Amino acid sequence: MVILNILSFFFSSSIWGITPHIDRQEISSKFKWQLIWQDEFKSTDIKSLWIPQNSPTPHTLSSRWEENAVIKSGKLYIYNKKENKGGQEWTSASLTSRNEFDYGYFECRVKIAQSSGINNALWLYSNKNEQGHLFEIDIAEVHYPNLLYTNIHDWGTKQNRYRKQHSRCHPISSNLSKKFHIYGLEWNDKEIKFYFDGKLIRTEKNSYCFDKAQLIIGCAILPWAGNITDKIDGTSTIVDYIRYFKRK
């Protein structure tokens, strides 16, 4: 056990470079994964890697705008505000990646907003395929204080739209707004695996998520995420980094 812990430390240490926080038993991850894309939020130019939403969001209580997403001190802050804009009573932000991604490992280090009623979310969305399935993989939908949801959506095809949702709730034993946590996803042609702080929490067969997808990160105000109160106003979801790895 002592030897395993020592090896795990060295393979995850920064002296070996950036490695994904996948299951600690895979101590050889340094040699199996290669970092392909990342946003460490060192640049304040959000638009270099992301396309901000600037519009209402009819299925939620919040419109989402570029000015609600601010990079400072090496972190992305997504602010939730009580303000009437775009015909909705709340505002927040949503960012869609300019890049498209295929199979690999994704991880994001986040501290969620300190209020109920906020859906703190990171997901993959594919809607460009003209022939195959349109799909969505929710790497994490997190609700204050301790509910983590992982979801897989089958949106059908462009010719025959429908929705099938495969959701699971993972209650966490601690308040997720108190510190940063790492939310991860391993996606390949056979399986979809969800991780929380390096621990595997869910595995599903991949039945229709085979095409490239864009990453989306953002917040929304909606009753499904808990009571809507004025405590939401001024809260922020803080993102430390987002990273994408591929197997070598």
Backbone torsions as a table, in degrees:
resi	resn	phi	psi	omega
1	MET	NA	-41.4	179.1
2	VAL	-62.4	-42.9	-179.7
3	ILE	-63.7	-42.8	179.2
4	LEU	-61.3	-42.7	179.7
5	ASN	-64.2	-39.8	179.1
6	ILE	-64.4	-45.5	179.0
7	LEU	-63.0	-42.1	179.5
8	SER	-60.7	-40.3	179.1
9	PHE	-62.7	-46.8	-175.4
10	PHE	-68.0	-38.5	-178.9
11	PHE	-72.6	-22.3	178.6
12	SER	-97.6	-5.3	-176.9
13	SER	-72.1	152.5	-179.4
14	SER	-66.0	-17.4	179.5
15	ILE	-67.4	-17.4	177.0
16	TRP	-96.1	-0.3	-175.1
17	GLY	95.7	-178.3	-178.7
18	ILE	-79.0	124.8	176.7
19	THR	-124.6	150.9	-179.3
20	PRO	-71.5	149.8	179.4
21	HIS	-89.0	56.9	175.4
22	ILE	-84.5	-178.6	-173.2
23	ASP	-44.8	127.3	-175.8
24	ARG	-61.0	-19.0	178.6
25	GLN	-69.3	-21.6	178.6
26	GLU	-87.8	70.5	-173.6
27	ILE	-71.9	-10.9	177.8
28	SER	-93.9	19.5	-176.4
29	SER	-58.4	-29.3	178.8
30	LYS	-54.0	-33.8	-175.0
31	PHE	-97.9	-4.2	-178.4
32	LYS	-105.9	-18.8	-174.1
33	TRP	-124.7	144.9	177.2
34	GLN	-126.9	130.7	178.3
35	LEU	-71.5	123.6	-175.7
36	ILE	-107.7	-39.9	-174.6
37	TRP	-146.5	147.3	178.9
38	GLN	-159.6	153.9	165.2
39	ASP	-130.2	110.7	177.6
40	GLU	-96.3	3.3	176.8
41	PHE	57.1	45.1	174.5
42	LYS	-87.8	-26.1	177.5
43	SER	-98.0	142.0	179.2
44	THR	-86.4	0.2	179.0
45	ASP	-86.6	88.2	-178.1
46	ILE	-59.5	-36.5	-172.9
47	LYS	-71.1	-9.7	178.7
48	SER	-66.9	-31.7	-178.8
49	LEU	-119.6	-14.6	-171.3
50	TRP	-131.2	153.3	173.2
51	ILE	-110.1	109.1	-179.0
52	PRO	-74.2	143.3	170.2
53	GLN	-77.4	138.0	176.3
54	ASN	-135.2	73.4	-174.8
55	SER	-171.2	167.6	171.6
56	PRO	-66.6	163.5	175.5
57	THR	-128.4	93.3	-168.4
58	PRO	-57.1	-32.9	-176.4
59	HIS	-83.0	2.9	175.8
60	THR	-125.9	-177.8	178.2
61	LEU	-96.6	4.2	-173.5
62	SER	-127.6	137.1	164.3
63	SER	-83.6	162.3	-174.9
64	ARG	-132.8	134.0	-168.0
65	TRP	-139.0	151.3	-178.2
66	GLU	-57.5	-39.3	-175.5
67	GLU	-70.0	-12.9	176.1
68	ASN	-83.6	-4.1	177.1
69	ALA	-112.5	114.4	-173.4
70	VAL	-129.6	132.4	175.1
71	ILE	-99.1	125.5	175.3
72	LYS	-152.0	144.1	178.6
73	SER	52.6	37.2	175.6
74	GLY	75.1	20.5	179.4
75	LYS	-140.4	153.1	175.5
76	LEU	-95.6	126.6	176.7
77	TYR	-109.6	124.2	175.1
78	ILE	-107.6	111.0	-172.5
79	TYR	-94.6	139.2	175.6
80	ASN	-109.7	125.4	-173.6
81	LYS	-131.5	147.3	172.1
82	LYS	-90.7	97.9	180.0
83	GLU	-155.8	138.3	-178.8
84	ASN	-83.0	112.7	-177.9
85	LYS	-151.8	135.8	-178.6
86	GLY	66.3	22.4	178.8
87	GLY	80.8	10.1	179.2
88	GLN	-126.0	155.0	-170.3
89	GLU	-84.3	-12.4	-178.9
90	TRP	-128.0	156.2	172.6
91	THR	-128.7	152.3	174.6
92	SER	-153.2	-151.2	-178.4
93	ALA	-148.1	153.7	174.8
94	SER	-145.5	134.0	-177.7
95	LEU	-123.6	131.2	177.6
96	THR	-110.4	133.0	-177.0
97	SER	-67.1	143.0	173.4
98	ARG	-71.7	-29.1	177.9
99	ASN	-81.8	152.4	167.3
100	GLU	-105.4	150.7	-175.0
101	PHE	-128.5	150.4	171.4
102	ASP	-120.3	-153.4	-171.7
103	TYR	-54.9	142.8	178.7
104	GLY	164.0	-162.3	178.9
105	TYR	-119.6	129.3	-179.5
106	PHE	-116.5	141.1	173.4
107	GLU	-147.9	149.8	-177.2
108	CYS	-142.2	132.2	179.3
109	ARG	-103.1	118.0	-168.3
110	VAL	-138.1	146.4	165.6
111	LYS	-117.1	117.9	-172.8
112	ILE	-76.1	163.7	179.2
113	ALA	-67.9	149.1	-173.9
114	GLN	-92.2	59.3	176.6
115	SER	-163.1	148.3	170.8
116	SER	-71.7	166.8	178.2
117	GLY	85.7	2.2	-178.5
118	ILE	-115.3	126.2	173.2
119	ASN	-95.0	104.1	178.0
120	ASN	-88.4	116.5	-166.9
121	ALA	-138.2	146.7	170.4
122	LEU	-136.2	126.1	-177.1
123	TRP	-151.2	163.7	174.2
124	LEU	-105.4	136.0	-176.8
125	TYR	-136.5	125.2	178.6
126	SER	-116.6	118.6	179.6
127	ASN	-138.4	17.3	-175.0
128	LYS	-104.7	-12.7	-176.3
129	ASN	-72.9	124.5	-178.5
130	GLU	-81.7	-21.0	-174.4
131	GLN	-109.8	-44.6	-172.4
132	GLY	-88.5	-165.0	-178.7
133	HIS	-74.6	143.4	166.6
134	LEU	-93.4	138.8	-173.5
135	PHE	-147.7	168.3	176.0
136	GLU	-143.4	133.8	173.8
137	ILE	-119.6	112.3	177.9
138	ASP	-86.0	101.6	179.3
139	ILE	-60.0	-39.4	177.3
140	ALA	-160.6	130.8	163.6
141	GLU	-122.1	113.3	-169.0
142	VAL	-116.1	131.1	-179.6
143	HIS	-119.4	133.7	178.1
144	TYR	-60.3	139.0	-0.3
145	PRO	-95.4	-17.1	-167.3
146	ASN	-150.4	24.3	-178.5
147	LEU	-107.1	121.6	177.1
148	LEU	-111.1	124.1	176.9
149	TYR	-110.2	136.7	170.2
150	THR	-118.8	133.8	-173.5
151	ASN	-137.7	147.7	171.8
152	ILE	-127.8	122.5	-177.1
153	HIS	-112.5	131.1	171.2
154	ASP	-101.4	110.3	-177.2
155	TRP	-93.8	6.0	-179.8
156	GLY	78.4	-146.3	179.2
157	THR	-121.9	170.3	178.5
158	LYS	-67.4	-24.1	178.5
159	GLN	-87.3	-23.9	-176.4
160	ASN	-141.0	84.8	-175.3
161	ARG	-81.9	132.5	173.7
162	TYR	-155.4	175.0	-177.9
163	ARG	-136.9	124.2	169.4
164	LYS	-122.0	132.3	-175.9
165	GLN	-121.6	131.6	177.5
166	HIS	-118.1	97.6	-172.8
167	SER	-113.8	152.9	175.0
168	ARG	-146.1	137.3	177.1
169	CYS	-101.2	134.8	-179.8
170	HIS	-121.3	92.0	176.6
171	PRO	-63.5	132.0	-179.8
172	ILE	-104.7	146.9	-172.7
173	SER	-78.3	-3.3	-178.0
174	SER	-130.4	165.1	176.9
175	ASN	-75.2	114.1	-172.4
176	LEU	-75.5	-7.8	177.9
177	SER	-89.7	-5.5	-175.5
178	LYS	-82.3	-26.4	179.5
179	LYS	-155.2	173.6	-180.0
180	PHE	-75.6	143.9	174.0
181	HIS	-134.2	157.5	-176.7
182	ILE	-108.2	124.2	179.6
183	TYR	-110.1	126.6	-172.5
184	GLY	-130.8	157.6	178.1
185	LEU	-144.2	128.7	169.1
186	GLU	-109.0	124.8	-173.6
187	TRP	-127.9	123.1	173.8
188	ASN	-140.0	-175.3	-174.0
189	ASP	-72.9	-11.9	-178.3
190	LYS	-110.1	-34.0	-172.9
191	GLU	-139.6	157.5	171.7
192	ILE	-126.2	119.3	-175.5
193	LYS	-120.1	133.5	179.9
194	PHE	-108.7	140.5	-177.9
195	TYR	-128.0	149.5	171.8
196	PHE	-132.8	119.0	-178.1
197	ASP	49.7	44.0	176.1
198	GLY	82.3	0.6	-179.3
199	LYS	-107.8	130.6	176.8
200	LEU	-68.5	124.2	-177.4
201	ILE	-116.9	-13.5	-178.9
202	ARG	-163.3	138.3	175.0
203	THR	-131.0	131.4	178.6
204	GLU	-132.2	149.9	172.8
205	LYS	-69.3	138.0	175.8
206	ASN	-85.9	111.9	-177.0
207	SER	-105.8	-20.6	-175.8
208	TYR	-154.3	3.6	-178.8
209	CYS	-95.6	79.4	-171.8
210	PHE	-118.2	-7.3	-175.3
211	ASP	-105.0	168.9	178.4
212	LYS	-66.1	152.8	-177.5
213	ALA	-144.0	156.5	174.1
214	GLN	-95.3	149.8	173.4
215	LEU	-87.0	140.2	175.3
216	ILE	-131.2	134.0	174.5
217	ILE	-130.1	137.3	-179.6
218	GLY	176.7	-178.7	178.3
219	CYS	-126.3	156.7	174.4
220	ALA	-145.5	145.1	175.4
221	ILE	-95.4	121.3	-179.5
222	LEU	-159.1	148.0	-175.0
223	PRO	-60.9	-28.4	179.8
224	TRP	-59.0	-24.9	-178.6
225	ALA	-89.7	5.3	177.2
226	GLY	122.2	-176.2	-177.0
227	ASN	-62.0	138.1	177.2
228	ILE	-93.8	112.8	-179.7
229	THR	-135.8	171.6	178.7
230	ASP	-68.1	-9.3	176.5
231	LYS	-65.0	-18.3	177.8
232	ILE	-65.7	-35.9	-173.3
233	ASP	-58.7	123.2	177.7
234	GLY	88.2	-3.5	177.4
235	THR	-74.8	162.9	177.9
236	SER	-146.4	143.0	167.3
237	THR	-91.0	131.9	-175.3
238	ILE	-114.3	125.6	-178.3
239	VAL	-112.0	123.3	-179.5
240	ASP	-83.4	-45.5	178.1
241	TYR	-162.7	161.8	169.7
242	ILE	-133.1	131.7	-176.1
243	ARG	-135.1	150.3	179.8
244	TYR	-132.7	126.2	-178.4
245	PHE	-118.9	151.2	170.3
246	LYS	-123.7	151.9	175.4
247	ARG	-69.9	140.5	179.5
248	LYS	-73.5	NA	NA
